[in-house]
Amino acid sequence: MKFIDEATIRVYAGDGGNGIASFRREKFEPMGGPNGGDGGRGGSIYFEADENINTLIDFRFVKNYRAKRGENGRSAECYGSKGDDLVLKVPVGTVISEKQTGAIIADLNKHKKKCLVAKGGKGGLGNVHFKSSVNRAPRQCTNGEPGEEFELYLELKVLADVGLLGMPNAGKSSFIRAISAAKPKVADYPFTTLQPNLGVVRVDNQRSFVVADIPGLIEGAAEGHGLGHQFLRHLERTKILLHIIDIVPLNEEINPTEEAKKIINELKKYSMVLFDKPRWIILNKIDLSESFEKLKDEIIQGLNWHEKIFCISAINGKGCREVTYELMNYIELINADEKI
């Protein structure tokens, strides 16, 4: 299934039913008074996060959603029935905002989390509410209020603990295959990854974390070049980023240090939230270089790097296990701090 991570829709809550003006007319009741009932409230529209849904693709085909209108009031002081609410299911991680203002309405980041986005209109009043000692036969009643309507923007941000960054063909997909059961496409040409991939990394029977792999970035990604910019939002929820660098690029004229600087620059342009996230460097394809230690020193010096750096070969798994254990320990530490 194609990965759909954004959609624009319109929602219309149900209008309230109208109140009515009626009078009691029964045998032996010549002085029967007003008995018009109220209209029912219109149905409201809710969104609910469901872990069994993976994409927003359904919202690409159906753009308008309407809840039912409340029924009109009836005689004998009978109220109209309330309109049925409409509950729309979305993937966990969906952010709902108003299209025109950009104001965030809800962030559905947990299974079964539910939010009200459009409230149904209140039902109108029947004439029974207008009777008084000086107005014993009121003929006035009110119409139901219109339901709320909005144009909404739905944006899916996948929930992952670790995000992978890197130029096309840096080895991100090979890395996620090496450490998890995910099987993204791997080939010897750029842009083999066209949509985000998620992999669950099990360190042991009791401990695991989720890794997100997005399409490779290129220079100018923050301005819309390439594919990766479309999915950078998925890295905003991660606890840490892994910057994977190809130390043996296909083009020998490419400098790995300069390529790394380009990625860091694109992160800064796109979002300071992403730029400020904890980030480790992974030097990949050490199996193809006999002088990777020298390259490692050059990259550390060129980037003025003071955080953790690892050397791996994703194709044969060398060094990958050490990275997963370090990540697991770091994530557990972050989770413990968040609970305090």
Backbone hydrogen bonds in HBPLUS format (Angstrom, degrees):
<---DONOR---> <-ACCEPTOR-->    atom                        ^
c    i                          cat <-CA-CA->   ^        H-A-AA   ^      H-
h    n   atom  resd res      DA  || num        DHA   H-A  angle D-A-AA Bond
n    s   type  num  typ     dist DA aas  dist angle  dist       angle   num
A0056-LEU N   A0004-ILE O   3.15 MM  52  5.37 165.9  2.17 135.2 139.2     1
A0156-LEU N   A0005-ASP O   2.83 MM 151  4.81 173.6  1.83 137.4 139.3     2
A0007-ALA N   A0154-LEU O   2.94 MM 147  5.15 145.6  2.06 142.8 147.0     3
A0154-LEU N   A0007-ALA O   2.74 MM 147  5.15 173.3  1.75 168.1 168.8     4
A0009-ILE N   A0152-LEU O   2.97 MM 143  5.39 155.7  2.03 148.4 156.0     5
A0152-LEU N   A0009-ILE O   2.75 MM 143  5.39 154.5  1.81 155.5 163.7     6
A0010-ARG N   A0063-LYS O   2.79 MM  53  6.17 162.3  1.82 168.8 173.8     7
A0065-TYR N   A0010-ARG O   2.97 MM  55  6.36 149.1  2.06 153.5 163.4     8
A0011-VAL N   A0150-PHE O   2.91 MM 139  5.53 161.2  1.95 159.9 166.2     9
A0150-PHE N   A0011-VAL O   3.07 MM 139  5.53 148.5  2.17 144.7 154.5    10
A0012-TYR N   A0065-TYR O   2.74 MM  53  6.09 153.3  1.81 163.7 169.6    11
A0067-ALA N   A0012-TYR O   2.91 MM  55  6.37 158.6  1.95 165.3 169.6    12
A0013-ALA N   A0148-GLU O   2.82 MM 135  5.32 173.5  1.82 172.9 171.1    13
A0014-GLY N   A0043-GLY O   2.80 MM  29  4.75 159.0  1.84 147.7 151.6    14
A0121-GLY N   A0014-GLY O   2.90 MM 107  6.28 164.7  1.92 164.4 168.9    15
A0070-GLY N   A0015-ASP O   2.88 MM  55  6.28 167.4  1.89 168.4 172.5    16
A0016-GLY N   A0145-GLU O   2.84 MM 129  5.21 173.4  1.85 156.0 158.3    17
A0017-GLY N   A0040-GLY O   2.75 MM  23  5.02 171.0  1.76 156.8 159.1    18
A0124-GLY N   A0017-GLY O   2.76 MM 107  6.12 171.6  1.77 167.8 170.8    19
A0073-GLY N   A0018-ASN O   2.80 MM  55  6.22 163.7  1.83 163.0 165.5    20
A0019-GLY N   A0142-THR O   2.98 MM 123  5.59 165.2  2.00 168.7 169.2    21
A0020-ILE N   A0037-GLY O   3.32 MM  17  6.13 156.6  2.38 162.1 169.0    22
A0127-ASN N   A0020-ILE O   3.05 MM 107  6.40 154.3  2.11 145.9 145.6    23
A0035-ASN N   A0022-SER O   2.91 MM  13  5.64 164.2  1.94 132.1 135.9    24
A0024-ARG N   A0033-GLY O   2.78 MM   9  5.48 172.8  1.78 160.0 160.7    25
A0029-GLU N   A0026-GLU O   3.03 MM   3  5.30 146.9  2.15 133.6 129.6    26
A0032-GLY N   A0029-GLU O   3.28 MM   3  5.49 145.3  2.41 121.5 116.7    27
A0077-GLU N   A0035-ASN O   2.62 MM  42  4.80 156.8  1.67 151.5 144.5    28
A0037-GLY N   A0074-ARG O   2.84 MM  37  5.11 146.2  1.96 137.9 149.0    29
A0080-GLY N   A0038-ASP O   2.85 MM  42  6.34 157.6  1.90 155.1 162.8    30
A0039-GLY N   A0124-GLY O   2.89 MM  85  5.05 158.9  1.93 139.0 146.1    31
A0040-GLY N   A0071-GLU O   2.82 MM  31  5.26 167.8  1.83 160.6 164.6    32
A0083-GLY N   A0041-ARG O   2.84 MM  42  6.27 165.2  1.86 162.6 167.7    33
A0042-GLY N   A0121-GLY O   2.84 MM  79  5.02 166.1  1.86 150.6 155.1    34
A0043-GLY N   A0068-LYS O   2.86 MM  25  5.26 172.5  1.86 174.9 172.6    35
A0086-LEU N   A0044-SER O   2.84 MM  42  6.29 161.5  1.88 161.6 168.0    36
A0045-ILE N   A0118-ALA O   2.88 MM  73  5.17 162.6  1.91 152.7 157.6    37
A0117-VAL N   A0045-ILE O   3.01 MM  72  5.94 171.5  2.02 159.7 162.4    38
A0118-ALA N   A0045-ILE O   3.42 MM  73  5.17 158.8  2.47 140.9 139.9    39
A0046-TYR N   A0086-LEU O   2.81 MM  40  6.19 164.2  1.84 160.8 165.5    40
A0088-LEU N   A0046-TYR O   2.83 MM  42  6.15 171.0  1.84 151.8 152.4    41
A0047-PHE N   A0115-CYS O   2.94 MM  68  5.46 156.0  2.00 154.0 161.8    42
A0115-CYS N   A0047-PHE O   2.91 MM  68  5.46 153.4  1.98 154.6 162.0    43
A0048-GLU N   A0088-LEU O   2.91 MM  40  6.16 154.0  1.97 155.5 156.4    44
A0090-VAL N   A0048-GLU O   2.95 MM  42  6.15 158.7  2.00 153.4 156.3    45
A0049-ALA N   A0113-LYS O   2.91 MM  64  5.43 161.9  1.94 156.0 161.3    46
A0112-LYS N   A0049-ALA O   2.91 MM  63  5.11 157.5  1.96 135.8 137.9    47
A0050-ASP N   A0090-VAL O   2.79 MM  40  5.88 152.6  1.87 166.0 172.6    48
A0053-ILE N   A0050-ASP O   3.19 MM   3  5.79 168.2  2.20 119.9 121.9    49
A0059-PHE N   A0056-LEU O   3.05 MM   3  5.67 139.7  2.22 115.5 125.5    50
A0060-ARG N   A0057-ILE O   3.01 MM   3  5.28 158.3  2.05 109.0 116.0    51
A0061-PHE N   A0058-ASP O   3.35 MM   3  5.71 148.4  2.46 103.6 111.2    52
A0062-VAL N   A0058-ASP O   3.36 MM   4  6.60 155.3  2.42 148.1 154.6    53
A0071-GLU N   A0081-SER O   2.95 MM  10  5.18 166.8  1.97 156.5 159.6    54
A0074-ARG N   A0078-CYS O   2.88 MM   4  4.98 164.1  1.90 160.9 155.9    55
A0078-CYS N   A0075-SER O   3.26 MM   3  5.80 149.7  2.36 110.0 116.5    56
A0093-GLY N   A0108-LEU O   2.68 MM  15  5.47 171.8  1.68 152.9 150.7    57
A0157-LYS N   A0093-GLY O   3.00 MM  64  5.22 172.3  2.01 134.2 136.7    58
A0108-LEU N   A0094-THR O   2.90 MM  14  5.38 154.4  1.96 170.8 162.4    59
A0095-VAL N   A0155-GLU O   2.70 MM  60  5.16 169.3  1.71 153.6 156.9    60
A0155-GLU N   A0095-VAL O   2.99 MM  60  5.16 156.0  2.05 147.2 154.3    61
A0096-ILE N   A0106-ALA O   2.84 MM  10  5.25 169.3  1.86 158.8 162.5    62
A0105-ILE N   A0096-ILE O   2.70 MM   9  5.53 154.8  1.77 144.2 153.0    63
A0106-ALA N   A0096-ILE O   3.20 MM  10  5.25 160.2  2.24 139.8 143.0    64
A0097-SER N   A0153-TYR O   3.08 MM  56  5.32 160.5  2.12 146.8 152.9    65
A0153-TYR N   A0097-SER O   2.81 MM  56  5.32 169.4  1.82 157.9 160.7    66
A0098-GLU N   A0103-ALA O   2.87 MM   5  5.44 157.8  1.92 151.7 154.7    67
A0102-GLY N   A0098-GLU O   2.76 MM   4  5.14 143.6  1.89 143.2 153.2    68
A0099-LYS N   A0151-GLU O   2.86 MM  52  5.55 171.1  1.87 148.0 148.3    69
A0109-ASN N   A0107-ASP O   3.04 MM   2  5.75 125.8  2.34 108.5  93.0    70
A0113-LYS N   A0110-LYS O   3.12 MM   3  5.48 159.6  2.16 129.0 130.3    71
A0148-GLU N   A0119-LYS O   3.10 MM  29  5.61 175.2  2.10 157.7 159.0    72
A0145-GLU N   A0122-LYS O   2.79 MM  23  5.21 166.4  1.81 162.9 165.0    73
A0142-THR N   A0125-LEU O   3.00 MM  17  5.17 162.8  2.03 144.9 149.7    74
A0129-HIS N   A0126-GLY O   3.23 MM   3  6.17 166.3  2.25 124.6 127.0    75
A0130-PHE N   A0127-ASN O   3.08 MM   3  5.30 155.4  2.14 106.6 114.1    76
A0132-SER N   A0135-ASN O   3.04 MM   3  4.91 153.2  2.11 117.3 123.4    77
A0135-ASN N   A0132-SER O   3.24 MM   3  4.91 146.9  2.35  91.6 101.3    78
A0161-ASP N   A0210-VAL O   2.91 MM  49  5.27 136.8  2.10 126.2 138.5    79
A0239-LYS N   A0161-ASP O   2.82 MM  78  5.21 151.8  1.90 124.4 132.6    80
A0240-ILE N   A0161-ASP O   3.35 MM  79  6.79 143.8  2.49 153.1 162.9    81
A0162-VAL N   A0210-VAL O   3.00 MM  48  6.33 157.0  2.06 158.5 163.3    82
A0212-ALA N   A0162-VAL O   2.80 MM  50  6.20 155.3  1.86 157.3 165.4    83
A0163-GLY N   A0240-ILE O   3.06 MM  77  6.50 156.7  2.12 151.8 159.2    84
A0242-LEU N   A0163-GLY O   2.76 MM  79  6.10 162.6  1.79 169.3 174.7    85
A0164-LEU N   A0212-ALA O   2.92 MM  48  6.19 150.4  2.00 171.8 177.2    86
A0165-LEU N   A0242-LEU O   2.80 MM  77  5.96 163.3  1.83 162.3 159.1    87
A0244-ILE N   A0165-LEU O   2.90 MM  79  5.99 164.2  1.93 150.2 148.5    88
A0217-LEU N   A0166-GLY O   3.04 MM  51  6.18 156.9  2.10 146.1 149.2    89
A0170-ALA N   A0167-MET O   3.16 MM   3  5.52 134.3  2.38 143.5 136.6    90
A0175-PHE N   A0171-GLY O   2.95 MM   4  6.08 149.0  2.05 142.5 151.1    91
A0176-ILE N   A0172-LYS O   2.98 MM   4  6.31 159.6  2.02 152.4 156.9    92
A0177-ARG N   A0173-SER O   3.00 MM   4  6.19 147.6  2.11 143.1 152.1    93
A0178-ALA N   A0174-SER O   2.98 MM   4  6.15 141.9  2.13 138.6 149.0    94
A0178-ALA N   A0175-PHE O   3.06 MM   3  5.01 119.7  2.44  91.6 107.0    95
A0179-ILE N   A0175-PHE O   3.12 MM   4  6.41 141.2  2.28 148.0 157.1    96
A0180-SER N   A0176-ILE O   3.09 MM   4  5.81 131.8  2.33 137.4 146.4    97
A0197-ASN N   A0213-ASP O   2.81 MM  16  5.05 153.1  1.88 143.9 153.1    98
A0213-ASP N   A0197-ASN O   2.79 MM  16  5.05 164.9  1.81 154.9 159.7    99
A0199-GLY N   A0211-VAL O   2.91 MM  12  5.19 155.0  1.97 148.1 155.2   100
A0211-VAL N   A0199-GLY O   2.81 MM  12  5.19 165.5  1.83 155.0 160.0   101
A0201-VAL N   A0209-PHE O   2.75 MM   8  5.36 167.0  1.77 172.6 173.5   102
A0209-PHE N   A0201-VAL O   2.97 MM   8  5.36 147.4  2.08 140.7 150.9   103
A0203-VAL N   A0207-ARG O   3.01 MM   4  5.63 138.7  2.19 134.6 146.6   104
A0204-ASP N   A0207-ARG O   3.45 MM   3  5.41 168.2  2.46 138.6 139.5   105
A0221-ALA N   A0218-ILE O   3.06 MM   3  5.57 136.1  2.26 146.4 142.8   106
A0223-GLU N   A0220-GLY O   3.00 MM   3  5.39 142.4  2.15 108.1 118.9   107
A0225-HIS N   A0220-GLY O   3.12 MM   5  5.33 162.6  2.16 133.1 129.3   108
A0224-GLY N   A0221-ALA O   2.88 MM   3  5.02 159.7  1.92 108.4 114.4   109
A0230-GLN N   A0227-LEU O   3.06 MM   3  5.90 149.6  2.15 125.7 132.3   110
A0231-PHE N   A0228-GLY O   2.98 MM   3  5.49 152.5  2.06 114.2 122.4   111
A0234-HIS N   A0231-PHE O   2.97 MM   3  5.62 152.7  2.05 116.2 123.5   112
A0235-LEU N   A0232-LEU O   2.99 MM   3  5.58 161.8  2.03 116.8 122.6   113
A0236-GLU N   A0233-ARG O   3.17 MM   3  5.45 162.0  2.21 108.7 114.2   114
A0238-THR N   A0235-LEU O   3.28 MM   3  5.39 151.2  2.37 102.7 111.0   115
A0241-LEU N   A0278-PRO O   2.91 MM  37  6.27 161.2  1.95 150.6 156.7   116
A0280-TRP N   A0241-LEU O   2.93 MM  39  6.39 158.5  1.97 162.0 165.7   117
A0243-HIS N   A0280-TRP O   2.76 MM  37  6.04 173.6  1.76 171.4 171.0   118
A0282-ILE N   A0243-HIS O   2.86 MM  39  5.91 166.9  1.88 143.3 142.9   119
A0245-ILE N   A0282-ILE O   2.82 MM  37  6.12 165.3  1.84 164.5 166.9   120
A0284-ASN N   A0245-ILE O   2.88 MM  39  5.92 170.2  1.89 160.1 163.5   121
A0247-ILE N   A0284-ASN O   3.43 MM  37  6.24 173.5  2.44 150.3 152.2   122
A0254-ILE N   A0251-ASN O   3.04 MM   3  5.70 165.5  2.06 120.5 125.2   123
A0259-GLU N   A0255-ASN O   3.01 MM   4  6.31 157.0  2.06 156.4 163.8   124
A0260-ALA N   A0256-PRO O   2.97 MM   4  6.16 153.3  2.04 143.8 150.6   125
A0261-LYS N   A0257-THR O   3.03 MM   4  6.35 151.3  2.11 144.9 152.6   126
A0262-LYS N   A0258-GLU O   3.09 MM   4  6.38 146.3  2.20 143.5 151.9   127
A0263-ILE N   A0259-GLU O   3.22 MM   4  6.61 154.6  2.29 148.2 153.6   128
A0264-ILE N   A0260-ALA O   3.08 MM   4  6.38 165.2  2.10 152.9 156.6   129
A0265-ASN N   A0261-LYS O   2.91 MM   4  6.06 154.1  1.98 145.8 153.1   130
A0266-GLU N   A0262-LYS O   2.95 MM   4  6.20 151.7  2.03 147.3 154.4   131
A0267-LEU N   A0263-ILE O   2.99 MM   4  6.29 154.4  2.05 151.3 158.2   132
A0268-LYS N   A0264-ILE O   3.11 MM   4  6.36 157.7  2.16 144.9 150.5   133
A0269-LYS N   A0265-ASN O   3.02 MM   4  6.30 152.7  2.10 145.2 152.5   134
A0270-TYR N   A0266-GLU O   2.94 MM   4  6.08 157.5  1.99 148.1 154.1   135
A0271-SER N   A0267-LEU O   2.98 MM   4  6.07 177.6  1.98 159.9 160.1   136
A0275-PHE N   A0271-SER O   3.02 MM   4  6.30 162.4  2.05 145.6 151.1   137
A0276-ASP N   A0272-MET O   2.93 MM   4  5.90 148.7  2.03 139.7 145.8   138
A0277-LYS N   A0274-LEU O   3.11 MM   3  5.27 157.0  2.17 105.6 112.8   139
A0281-ILE N   A0308-LYS O   3.18 MM  27  6.54 168.7  2.20 151.0 151.6   140
A0310-PHE N   A0281-ILE O   2.93 MM  29  6.37 153.9  1.99 151.2 159.2   141
A0283-LEU N   A0310-PHE O   2.73 MM  27  6.04 176.8  1.73 165.3 164.4   142
A0312-ILE N   A0283-LEU O   2.81 MM  29  6.08 171.0  1.82 165.7 166.4   143
A0288-LEU N   A0285-LYS O   3.11 MM   3  5.66 162.8  2.14 112.6 117.9   144
A0286-ILE N   A0312-ILE O   3.25 MM  26  6.03 169.8  2.26 140.2 142.5   145
A0289-SER N   A0286-ILE O   3.24 MM   3  5.20 165.0  2.27 102.5 106.8   146
A0294-LYS N   A0291-SER O   3.15 MM   3  5.45 125.4  2.46 102.9 115.5   147
A0295-LEU N   A0291-SER O   3.15 MM   4  6.54 157.7  2.20 147.5 154.1   148
A0296-LYS N   A0292-PHE O   2.76 MM   4  5.95 147.4  1.86 143.3 152.7   149
A0297-ASP N   A0293-GLU O   3.08 MM   4  6.36 157.2  2.13 143.3 147.7   150
A0298-GLU N   A0294-LYS O   3.00 MM   4  6.32 153.6  2.08 147.1 154.7   151
A0299-ILE N   A0295-LEU O   2.95 MM   4  6.19 156.8  2.00 150.4 155.9   152
A0300-ILE N   A0296-LYS O   2.97 MM   4  6.21 164.2  1.99 154.1 158.4   153
A0301-GLN N   A0297-ASP O   2.97 MM   4  6.12 159.3  2.02 145.3 151.1   154
A0302-GLY N   A0298-GLU O   2.74 MM   4  5.85 159.3  1.78 146.0 153.0   155
A0303-LEU N   A0299-ILE O   2.89 MM   4  5.90 154.0  1.96 149.4 154.4   156
A0304-ASN N   A0300-ILE O   2.94 MM   4  5.58 112.7  2.40 128.7 143.8   157
A0305-TRP N   A0300-ILE O   2.94 MM   5  4.87 153.1  2.01 137.9 145.5   158
A0304-ASN N   A0301-GLN O   3.26 MM   3  4.92 144.4  2.40  91.1 101.4   159
A0313-SER N   A0318-LYS O   2.90 MM   5  5.02 150.4  1.98 144.3 146.6   160
A0317-GLY N   A0313-SER O   2.79 MM   4  5.65 120.5  2.15 146.6 164.6   161
A0320-CYS N   A0317-GLY O   3.19 MM   3  5.38 161.2  2.22 120.5 125.6   162
A0324-THR N   A0320-CYS O   3.05 MM   4  6.42 158.3  2.09 153.8 159.2   163
A0325-TYR N   A0321-ARG O   3.09 MM   4  6.38 158.4  2.14 154.2 158.9   164
A0326-GLU N   A0322-GLU O   3.12 MM   4  6.32 159.8  2.16 146.3 151.7   165
A0327-LEU N   A0323-VAL O   2.90 MM   4  6.14 157.9  1.95 152.4 159.0   166
A0328-MET N   A0324-THR O   2.90 MM   4  6.06 160.4  1.93 147.2 152.5   167
A0329-ASN N   A0325-TYR O   3.06 MM   4  6.24 164.8  2.08 148.9 152.4   168
A0330-TYR N   A0326-GLU O   3.02 MM   4  6.22 154.7  2.09 143.8 151.1   169
A0331-ILE N   A0327-LEU O   2.85 MM   4  6.07 165.7  1.87 159.0 162.2   170
A0332-GLU N   A0328-MET O   2.97 MM   4  6.13 162.0  2.00 151.4 156.2   171
A0333-LEU N   A0329-ASN O   3.08 MM   4  6.24 148.4  2.19 139.1 147.5   172
A0334-ILE N   A0330-TYR O   2.98 MM   4  6.32 155.8  2.04 150.1 156.5   173
A0335-ASN N   A0331-ILE O   2.86 MM   4  6.10 164.4  1.89 153.2 157.6   174
A0336-ALA N   A0332-GLU O   2.96 MM   4  6.09 152.4  2.04 141.3 148.6   175
A0337-ASP N   A0333-LEU O   3.07 MM   4  6.33 154.0  2.14 144.8 151.4   176
A0338-GLU N   A0334-ILE O   2.98 MM   4  6.27 149.8  2.08 149.6 158.1   177
A0339-LYS N   A0335-ASN O   3.23 MM   4  6.46 135.9  2.44 140.6 150.6   178
A0340-ILE N   A0337-ASP O   3.26 MM   3  5.42 144.3  2.39  99.2 109.0   179
